[in-house]
């Protein structure tokens, strides 16, 4: 690993600490290096708060300030060149007198893409691009998908028995995931902007769909209930936390519940995703049920699939798990009696 890659890897490590807290902004890490010594580092900690570059410069000790013109700034994503909730980071870098900037990847956001690099080069700064580029893009896969495909990053998740069932034939709730994996699932929830279930899952399981077992924020809860058949007594509607109900009848707001109407003369899921894009919802964890998950698969609207299989449990009769074929396995792990397989969409 070259020195450039070593410091960029540290940028990625720092940036990942912002997972779940900075969306719809990207996760970004920055490191200042002088003669092989890191004199400052920082990352984007909270949406609306200072960017990584600002935190990095603020971390430089007073006695090292004079070293900035002889230092290199490493940043995992192209510095912004526009006024958003904070001033442009490219202007800050110019003012600080840094003469070399090493960038992981360009920012796909229209207001930034290439403009930050252009601002730096116009100021006479030596800019190196594309260091650990694939890794930097992967870090912000949600951000890139949102801006390049104009839709959220979509993760499908389900738990199944060893014989491929996600629910029992009876109305009894089937406990498939063990306690450790349940905690992991709540971590997944903390990393995504929204969580979506269908009406059947909401009715049968009465889920809270929040993050109770992991530190970090809860996702925005969403449910697809085209005929508005869910009773108002469900936890989704009585706990006072926001929930969006996509339906075919009305657009309205009742307390913490937002009803968003979808028309029946157009495909439903694209409309739902359009609404998410318009409201800057950058990622969705789809947790069920089988019909909703299969609909996303059938329309090719997914980026990842995560399947939890209880290797000790087989039930014979029951509701079959969704089926997907266009997948690439990229990770597999066994946690007690639960095997988790992680797939990317092969699209």
N, C-alpha and C positions, 0 to 999 in steps of 0.2 A: 504494500500500500504506500503510495507516494505521500509526501507531506500535505499536498493539497487534499488528497482523499482522506487523510487522517483528520484534518481539521473540519472537513465537510461532514465526516461521520459524526463528529462531536456536535455540529450544528443540527443534524438530524435527531440525535439523541436528546438535545435540549428542546427542539421543536415539539417532539412527541409528548412532552409534559403538558402541552396545551390542549391535548385531546379532550373533547367534550366541553371545553370552556370558550373557545375562540370562534366557533362557527357563527355566522357564515364566512368569517375571515379564514384564511389558511393558517396552518401551523407553520411557524418560521422560527429558526434558530440562527444566532449570529455569534461569531467569535472574532476577536481582535488579537492578532499575533505580531509580536515584535522580536525579530532575531531568534525565532524558535521558542519564544515564551508567550503564553497566553496572558494578555494584560487586561482582558475584559471579555465577558460573554453574557448573553441574555437570550430570552425567547419571548414570544408573544404569549402573555399569560391569560388575558381576559378580553373578550370582545368589547371594543370601545376603549380599551386601555392602550398604553404605549406599545409600539411595535418592537420587534426583536432588536432592531438596530438601536433604538432609543435606549432600551434597557442595557444593551451591550456597552454603549458609550457611557452611560451612567455608572456602570460597574468599574470603570477605569479609575484607579487610585490617582489622587492629585499629583503625586510625584511622577506618574507615568503619562500625564497629559501631553508633555512635550514630545513624547515618542510617536504620537499619532501620525505625523507626516511620513514617518519611516516604517509604519506598520501596514499590514495587510488585513483587510476586513473580509471574513468569510461569511456568507449568508446563503441559506438553503434555497431561498426564492428571490427572484429579482426585486430589488427595492422599489417601493411605490413612487410614482411621480405625480400623483394627484392629491388634492385635498379631499379627504373623506372625514372620518371622525377625528383624524389626527393629520398634521401637516406631512408633506412628502418626505419620505426618508432619504430619497436621492439628494434633495437639497441639504439635508442635515449632514450627509456624508461629505458633500462638497465643502460645507462650512467648516467641518472638523479637520480638513486638510489631508485626509487619507489619500494616498496616491495609487493604491492597488486594491481592487475589489474582486474577489473570487466568488462566482455565483453557481449554485447547483442547477437551477433551471429557470426558464422564463415564466412569467406570470401570465396565465391565459386570459385574465380579466381584461376586457377591452380597453379600459382606462389606463392600464399599465403596460400591457404586452409590448415589450421592446422599448417603451418610452423611458423607463427608468435607466436602462442601460445606455440609451442615447444621451440622457442628461449627464450621466457620469462621464462618458467619453467626450462629450462636448466641453466638459470642464478639464480635460486633459488627464483623466484618471485611466490607468491601465486596467481593463476589465477582462477577466478570464471567465469563460462560460462553460457549462456542461460538465462540471466535476460531480461525479456520482449522480448524474442526471436522472437515470432510471429510478434510483432509490429516492431521490427528492420528489419526483412525480408520484411515485407509489405512496409516499408519506401523505400527500394531499390528493389522493385519488378521488375523494368526495368533491373537493373544490374543482378539480380539473373536469370531472364528469359533469358537474353542475354548469360550468361555463362553456364547455365544448359541446355538450349534448342538450343543453337547456332542459335538464330534468335532474331530480335527485339521484344520488348513488343509492342503489337498491340492494339490500341484503335479505335473502329469503332464509328463514330458519325454521326447522321443525325437529321434534324428538319422535323417535319411532322405536318399536319393539324389534327384537332380533328377527322376527318374521315380517317386518315391514308394515306394522299397523301404528296409527297415531292416536286411535281412540278405540275403546271397547265397544262391542255391539250393544251393550246395555247403556243406560244413562250414567252409570258409575264413572267417576273421573279416574283416569288412568295415570298413575304416577310413574313416569319413565325416567326423568333425569334425577340423579342423586343430589345430595345437598351441596356438594362441592361444585358441581356443574351448574346448579341453580345460581350460585354466587357468581360464577363466570358469566352466565347469561345476563345478570344484572349489570355486570361490568360492560358487556356489549351494549346494553341499553344506555348506559351513561355516555357512550361514545357516539351515539347517533342523535340526529336532531328530532326524529319522530319515530313512533312505533305504530303499526297498523294491524288491525285484526278485522275479520268479517263479523257479520251479525250473529252467525251461529256460535262462534267462539265466545263472543261477548255474552250471549244468552245462556249458554251451557256452563261456562266456567266462571262468569261474573268476575273477571280479572280486574286488578287495579292498574296494571300496565305501567307501574312506576319503578324507580330504582330504590329499593329498600335495603339491599344486601351489599351495596358497594358505595364508596365515596364518589361524589360527583353529582351532576344534575340529572334530573329525570327527563326523558324525551317528551315531546308533545304527543299526547295520545290521540289516535285517529281510529275511527271505526267506519266501515262501509255498510250502511243499512239503508238500502234503496227504498224500502217500503215503510220505514220508520216504525218498525214493529218491536223495538226494544223498550222494555218498561223503564220508567223514570226512576225506579227503585234500585237499579244497578249501581254498583260502586262508582262506575265511570261518571255517573250523573249526580252523585250525592256527596262526593268527597271535596267538592269545591275547587278542584284543580282543572285546568283547561282541557277540553276535549273537542275535537272537530268531528261532526257526524256528516259524512258524505251520503247524500240521499237523493231521491228523484222527485221530491215534492216541494221543498222550501229552502230559502236562504234567510236565516234569522239568527239572533243571538238571545239566549236566555241564561243570564248569569255567566258562568264559566263555560257554558256549552254553546258552541257555534255550529249552526246547521248550514251546510254548503250544498246547494242543489246542483245535481249533474243531470244533463238532458239524456233522454233515452234514445234519441235519434243519432247518437254518436257513440263510439266505443267508450266504455266507462273509465277504464284505467288511464288512458291518455289524458282524459279530462282531469282526473284526480291529480296526476303528475303535473299538469299545467298549472293547477291551482297551487301546488307546492312550489313550483318554480317562481310563480308570481309573488309568493309570500316568503321567498328566500329560505325555504326548507331544503337543506342541502343533502340530507340522507334520510333513508327510511329503513327501519328493521321491520320486516313483515313476519309476524309470528303465527299467522294462521287465519282461518282453518284451511283444510285441504283444498276446498274449492277455490278460495282466493289465491292460495299459493300456486295451484295449477294454472289459474288464469294468467298470473304473471309469467309463468314458464311458457305457456302456449303463445303469448304475445312477444316473447323474447325480451321482456322488460325486467332484467335483473343483471347485476354485476357480480354478485357472490351468492353462494348457497352454503349454509352451514347445517350439517345433519348430525344430530346426536342419536346414537343407537345404544340401547340398553342390551348388552350382550347376554344377560342372564334371563331376560324376560321374553317369552313367546306366549301369545294368547289365542292363536288360531283365528276365530272369527273376530272381525273388527273392521274399522275404517282404514282403508289402504292409504299409505303415505303417498304424497305426490311423486311423480316420475319426471326426471329430467335427464336428457342425454347429452346436451351441448355443454359439457362441463370439463374443466381441467383441475384435477386434484393438486393442490399446492401445499397442503399440510394435513397431518393426521396425528391425533394424540389419544391416549387411553387414560382416563381418569377414573380409577376404581373400575366399576363395571360399565362405564359409559365411554364409547368410542366416538370421538368427534372428528368429522371429515370436513375439510374446508375446500371449497371449489371456487374457481373463477369461471365466469361465463366464457365459453368458447365461441365468441361472436366477432 
